[in-house]
Amino acid sequence: MQKTISYILILWVFFGLVSCNTYQKALKSDDIKFKYDLAKQYYKSEDYRRAMNLFEQLQPKYRGKPQAERITFFYANCLFQTKSYISSAYEFESFTKAYPKSQKLEEAYYMMALSYSKVSPVFSLDQKDTYEALNKLQEYINRYPESERLEEANNLVQGLREKTEHKAFEIAKQYHKIRDYKAAIKAIDNFIGDNPGTPYREEAMVVQFQSASILALNSVYRKKEERLKAAKNYYKEFKRAYPESPFLEDCDKLFDEVDKEITTFAVK
């Protein structure tokens, strides 16, 4: 048994060395057919890194030839499979422009959008790449509304939009944290208006009510009554929208303070 394992290990090392030597030979070779055939073998066996390096060398050699379309697509996909997403997005986009009648056109548009979605950062960072991914995905959805990838594309859009909404909400909430309550109220108004179906709406309404309440309670006398009434309205809207909210207990306590202050104006 041990001899069998040793024999298999020797064979594995031998074939590995042969494969490595073949690959190095192909990289240095001027025989483009040899290079192309080996690149296809690596691609088929999902050895994308080796295939990628060979296809990269082959691209300028086959420019204008029938094989160029296939090489360009394979090269772009190798980049994607090796997680070089920015480069794969660029290559897939180049493919769509160079081969607008290709049978692979729909897949290339999707892979381009998917590449952008892969470089979308966490919500706390700049969302430039996320918006680019959203634009590319929407372009794909508009272009191929009957695609079998439509559900997956829509799911990607939903996930990316939630990320941009989270970012926008955190920006709006930051005004509350730095005690710029007037700016917080306005920012959350804009946030809710721009993202009516956002999952952050409940928490956004809480922060808005808190900002309005703190602003009102600490206002000068001539502005206080108006601001207290505005805070009360924010509370009513929140309670009507989320009567079972886990935030309601804390909001009730703050509202009691607001309501108590309002009664002093009613007495006078």
Contacts in CASP RR format, 6 or more apart in sequence:
PFRMAT RR
TARGET T0000
AUTHOR 0000-0000-0000
METHOD contacts of the structure
MODEL  1
MQKTISYILILWVFFGLVSCNTYQKALKSDDIKFKYDLAKQYYKSEDYRR
AMNLFEQLQPKYRGKPQAERITFFYANCLFQTKSYISSAYEFESFTKAYP
KSQKLEEAYYMMALSYSKVSPVFSLDQKDTYEALNKLQEYINRYPESERL
EEANNLVQGLREKTEHKAFEIAKQYHKIRDYKAAIKAIDNFIGDNPGTPY
REEAMVVQFQSASILALNSVYRKKEERLKAAKNYYKEFKRAYPESPFLED
CDKLFDEVDKEITTFAVK
22 38 0 8 1.000
23 38 0 8 1.000
23 42 0 8 1.000
23 50 0 8 1.000
26 34 0 8 1.000
26 35 0 8 1.000
26 38 0 8 1.000
26 39 0 8 1.000
26 54 0 8 1.000
27 35 0 8 1.000
27 53 0 8 1.000
27 54 0 8 1.000
27 57 0 8 1.000
29 35 0 8 1.000
32 58 0 8 1.000
32 61 0 8 1.000
32 62 0 8 1.000
35 54 0 8 1.000
35 57 0 8 1.000
35 58 0 8 1.000
36 54 0 8 1.000
36 58 0 8 1.000
36 62 0 8 1.000
36 67 0 8 1.000
36 71 0 8 1.000
38 54 0 8 1.000
39 50 0 8 1.000
39 51 0 8 1.000
39 54 0 8 1.000
39 55 0 8 1.000
39 58 0 8 1.000
39 71 0 8 1.000
39 74 0 8 1.000
40 51 0 8 1.000
40 74 0 8 1.000
42 48 0 8 1.000
42 50 0 8 1.000
42 51 0 8 1.000
42 54 0 8 1.000
43 51 0 8 1.000
43 55 0 8 1.000
43 74 0 8 1.000
43 78 0 8 1.000
46 81 0 8 1.000
48 77 0 8 1.000
48 78 0 8 1.000
48 81 0 8 1.000
48 82 0 8 1.000
49 78 0 8 1.000
49 82 0 8 1.000
51 74 0 8 1.000
51 78 0 8 1.000
52 75 0 8 1.000
52 78 0 8 1.000
52 79 0 8 1.000
52 82 0 8 1.000
55 71 0 8 1.000
55 74 0 8 1.000
55 75 0 8 1.000
55 78 0 8 1.000
56 75 0 8 1.000
58 71 0 8 1.000
59 68 0 8 1.000
59 71 0 8 1.000
59 72 0 8 1.000
59 75 0 8 1.000
62 68 0 8 1.000
62 71 0 8 1.000
69 95 0 8 1.000
69 98 0 8 1.000
69 99 0 8 1.000
69 102 0 8 1.000
69 104 0 8 1.000
72 91 0 8 1.000
72 94 0 8 1.000
72 95 0 8 1.000
72 98 0 8 1.000
72 99 0 8 1.000
73 95 0 8 1.000
73 102 0 8 1.000
73 104 0 8 1.000
73 108 0 8 1.000
75 91 0 8 1.000
76 88 0 8 1.000
76 91 0 8 1.000
76 92 0 8 1.000
76 94 0 8 1.000
76 95 0 8 1.000
76 108 0 8 1.000
76 111 0 8 1.000
77 88 0 8 1.000
77 111 0 8 1.000
79 85 0 8 1.000
79 87 0 8 1.000
79 88 0 8 1.000
79 91 0 8 1.000
80 88 0 8 1.000
80 92 0 8 1.000
80 111 0 8 1.000
80 114 0 8 1.000
80 115 0 8 1.000
83 118 0 8 1.000
85 115 0 8 1.000
85 116 0 8 1.000
85 118 0 8 1.000
85 119 0 8 1.000
86 115 0 8 1.000
86 119 0 8 1.000
88 111 0 8 1.000
88 112 0 8 1.000
88 115 0 8 1.000
89 112 0 8 1.000
89 115 0 8 1.000
89 116 0 8 1.000
89 119 0 8 1.000
89 136 0 8 1.000
92 108 0 8 1.000
92 109 0 8 1.000
92 111 0 8 1.000
92 112 0 8 1.000
92 115 0 8 1.000
93 112 0 8 1.000
95 102 0 8 1.000
95 104 0 8 1.000
95 108 0 8 1.000
96 105 0 8 1.000
96 108 0 8 1.000
96 109 0 8 1.000
96 112 0 8 1.000
99 105 0 8 1.000
99 108 0 8 1.000
102 108 0 8 1.000
106 143 0 8 1.000
106 144 0 8 1.000
106 147 0 8 1.000
109 136 0 8 1.000
109 139 0 8 1.000
109 140 0 8 1.000
109 143 0 8 1.000
109 144 0 8 1.000
110 140 0 8 1.000
110 144 0 8 1.000
110 147 0 8 1.000
110 149 0 8 1.000
110 153 0 8 1.000
112 136 0 8 1.000
112 140 0 8 1.000
113 133 0 8 1.000
113 136 0 8 1.000
113 137 0 8 1.000
113 139 0 8 1.000
113 140 0 8 1.000
113 153 0 8 1.000
113 156 0 8 1.000
114 156 0 8 1.000
116 129 0 8 1.000
116 132 0 8 1.000
116 133 0 8 1.000
116 136 0 8 1.000
116 137 0 8 1.000
117 133 0 8 1.000
117 137 0 8 1.000
117 156 0 8 1.000
117 160 0 8 1.000
119 129 0 8 1.000
119 133 0 8 1.000
120 127 0 8 1.000
120 129 0 8 1.000
120 130 0 8 1.000
120 133 0 8 1.000
120 160 0 8 1.000
120 163 0 8 1.000
121 127 0 8 1.000
121 129 0 8 1.000
121 130 0 8 1.000
122 163 0 8 1.000
123 163 0 8 1.000
123 164 0 8 1.000
123 166 0 8 1.000
123 167 0 8 1.000
123 170 0 8 1.000
124 167 0 8 1.000
124 170 0 8 1.000
127 163 0 8 1.000
127 164 0 8 1.000
127 167 0 8 1.000
130 160 0 8 1.000
130 163 0 8 1.000
130 164 0 8 1.000
131 164 0 8 1.000
133 156 0 8 1.000
133 160 0 8 1.000
134 157 0 8 1.000
134 160 0 8 1.000
134 161 0 8 1.000
134 164 0 8 1.000
137 153 0 8 1.000
137 156 0 8 1.000
137 157 0 8 1.000
137 160 0 8 1.000
138 157 0 8 1.000
140 147 0 8 1.000
140 149 0 8 1.000
140 153 0 8 1.000
141 147 0 8 1.000
141 150 0 8 1.000
141 153 0 8 1.000
141 154 0 8 1.000
141 157 0 8 1.000
144 150 0 8 1.000
147 153 0 8 1.000
162 198 0 8 1.000
162 199 0 8 1.000
165 191 0 8 1.000
165 195 0 8 1.000
165 198 0 8 1.000
165 199 0 8 1.000
165 200 0 8 1.000
166 200 0 8 1.000
168 191 0 8 1.000
168 194 0 8 1.000
168 195 0 8 1.000
169 191 0 8 1.000
169 198 0 8 1.000
169 200 0 8 1.000
169 203 0 8 1.000
169 204 0 8 1.000
171 187 0 8 1.000
172 184 0 8 1.000
172 187 0 8 1.000
172 188 0 8 1.000
172 190 0 8 1.000
172 191 0 8 1.000
172 204 0 8 1.000
172 207 0 8 1.000
173 184 0 8 1.000
173 188 0 8 1.000
173 204 0 8 1.000
173 207 0 8 1.000
175 181 0 8 1.000
175 183 0 8 1.000
175 184 0 8 1.000
175 187 0 8 1.000
175 211 0 8 1.000
176 184 0 8 1.000
176 207 0 8 1.000
176 210 0 8 1.000
176 211 0 8 1.000
179 214 0 8 1.000
181 211 0 8 1.000
181 212 0 8 1.000
181 214 0 8 1.000
181 215 0 8 1.000
182 211 0 8 1.000
182 215 0 8 1.000
184 207 0 8 1.000
184 208 0 8 1.000
184 211 0 8 1.000
185 208 0 8 1.000
185 211 0 8 1.000
185 212 0 8 1.000
185 215 0 8 1.000
188 204 0 8 1.000
188 205 0 8 1.000
188 207 0 8 1.000
188 208 0 8 1.000
188 211 0 8 1.000
189 208 0 8 1.000
191 198 0 8 1.000
191 200 0 8 1.000
191 204 0 8 1.000
192 198 0 8 1.000
192 201 0 8 1.000
192 204 0 8 1.000
192 205 0 8 1.000
195 201 0 8 1.000
198 204 0 8 1.000
201 241 0 8 1.000
202 238 0 8 1.000
202 241 0 8 1.000
202 242 0 8 1.000
202 245 0 8 1.000
202 247 0 8 1.000
203 247 0 8 1.000
205 234 0 8 1.000
205 237 0 8 1.000
205 238 0 8 1.000
205 241 0 8 1.000
205 242 0 8 1.000
206 238 0 8 1.000
206 245 0 8 1.000
206 247 0 8 1.000
206 251 0 8 1.000
208 234 0 8 1.000
208 238 0 8 1.000
209 231 0 8 1.000
209 234 0 8 1.000
209 235 0 8 1.000
209 238 0 8 1.000
209 251 0 8 1.000
209 254 0 8 1.000
209 255 0 8 1.000
210 251 0 8 1.000
210 254 0 8 1.000
212 227 0 8 1.000
212 230 0 8 1.000
212 231 0 8 1.000
212 234 0 8 1.000
213 231 0 8 1.000
213 234 0 8 1.000
213 235 0 8 1.000
213 254 0 8 1.000
213 255 0 8 1.000
213 257 0 8 1.000
213 258 0 8 1.000
215 227 0 8 1.000
215 231 0 8 1.000
216 224 0 8 1.000
216 227 0 8 1.000
216 228 0 8 1.000
216 230 0 8 1.000
216 231 0 8 1.000
216 258 0 8 1.000
216 261 0 8 1.000
217 228 0 8 1.000
217 257 0 8 1.000
217 258 0 8 1.000
217 261 0 8 1.000
219 227 0 8 1.000
224 261 0 8 1.000
224 265 0 8 1.000
225 262 0 8 1.000
225 265 0 8 1.000
228 258 0 8 1.000
228 261 0 8 1.000
228 262 0 8 1.000
228 265 0 8 1.000
229 262 0 8 1.000
231 258 0 8 1.000
232 255 0 8 1.000
232 258 0 8 1.000
232 259 0 8 1.000
232 262 0 8 1.000
235 251 0 8 1.000
235 255 0 8 1.000
235 258 0 8 1.000
238 245 0 8 1.000
238 251 0 8 1.000
239 245 0 8 1.000
239 248 0 8 1.000
239 251 0 8 1.000
242 248 0 8 1.000
245 251 0 8 1.000
END
